[in-house]
Amino acid sequence: MAPPRLLCLHGYRQQERTFRQRTGALRKALKNRAQLLFLSSPLRLPPAPGGTQAGETEEDARGWWFSDPGEESFNALDHVETSKGLEESLETVSKAMVELGPFDGILGFSQGAAFVSMICALKQQGDPRFQFDFAILVAGFRSRCKQHDRFYQEPIAVPSLHVFGDTDQVIPGEMSQELSTFFVDPVVLTHPGGHFVPVSAPQKPVYLEFLEKFQKK
């Protein structure tokens, strides 16, 4: 049986290289069970006022959309009317699905998970650009941008696994829990940690059991 192929979307201020580095434990846990391919957002963030962190460059800092178009910045808690960059990011994922796919599923972390929920909604609405079978959303949330309300109008029937931490200080667990309610029959996995992709002994079997449903015969 061929393991499912996943397109992996990073969080805010990350890109495909940094997200790949930070998910080493996940890749090890899913070895021979899933193929993970990482994609960078097309949206570069402006240089941080205090400069970049050690070992990072300005190119590392990316996001899938900006909640503050003027500052080209993002905050998951911002209640705003408009945003910037979402369509450009959707086109990047659509292009990746054609050039690097096919993919069986999509995995997203933090802002990437929120973005994945929007892609799932578009798939549900019949958008032919997005062909996949399932989604894994880690520390996801519903966008607070009014422009994005269209993604949450009807239940999303894409099979989904929602993972979030009880002590997440970046995306509070209740925001991830709220996002899961927009999906039909979501699988929910909580952990006692914070803002990261958990792969310790209690979580690994949940990932494997979920992915097993999508093994190619």
Order of alpha helices (4+ residues) and beta strands (2+ residues): beta-alpha-alpha-beta-beta-beta-alpha-beta-alpha-beta-beta-alpha-beta-alpha
